[in-house]
């Protein structure tokens, strides 16, 4: 009896010791993981997730070690837990897919908060990227919540990724108009606008002899923040200056002979 109590007492003390050491090591592993992720400038959303995962994995190993001290067969227990995990994974397949996609988005960062993007045909500014969803606000201020599984599997166009963008504007003039005058007029508009970059230099050239117009391509670069407003301003200036220079702005027409 005394021997049995002594044996179990030593096992209990050993289990307690393993638990204490395992708990301490789990905390240290979690803290080390957190520091490593923060030094690596991993997204703040992922830091607590990965540090907690490291903590609970280390704690699970500790519990299995304690059970082995008492002679409990853990192989069957691990198999049952594995089967339960698979069943839960199948039941939450869509949710887990969004979660995994969210982790990938936060790691590889194809876009960040504040970027203006097009994701599978949905266009808007990125407001929030969580582990399960991405929140966009459209230009007319409509909130759109997109599951991350749809985001990561779609074609992503990030209009804010680069600091500069290029305008391709086609202006048509009449066949009776002087092409040289028209191109000089368009070039002067570009030179007068400080938002138009001179390096790379703007390009102007005739690109099409259309049914009712000679089409001139105007290609120029600007900073991304000026892209939309600059285009509206250039279109107005082009029309007004071309008309002032004596050039016509033709429109499609059809002659009917009776």
Secondary structure, 3 states (H helix, E strand, C coil): CHHHHHHHHHHHHHHHHHHHHHHHHHHHHHHHHHHHHHHCCCCHHHHHHHHHHHHHHHHHHHHHHHHHHCCCCHHHHHHHHHHHHHHHHHHCHHHHHHHHHHHHHHHHCCCCCCCEEEECCEEEEEEEECCCEEEEECCCCCEEEEEHHHHHCCCEEECCCCCEEEEEEEEEECCCCCHHHHHHHHHHHHHHCCCCCCCCCCEEEEEEECCCCEEEEEEEEEEHHHHHHHHHHHHHHHHHHHHHCCCCCCCCCCCCCC
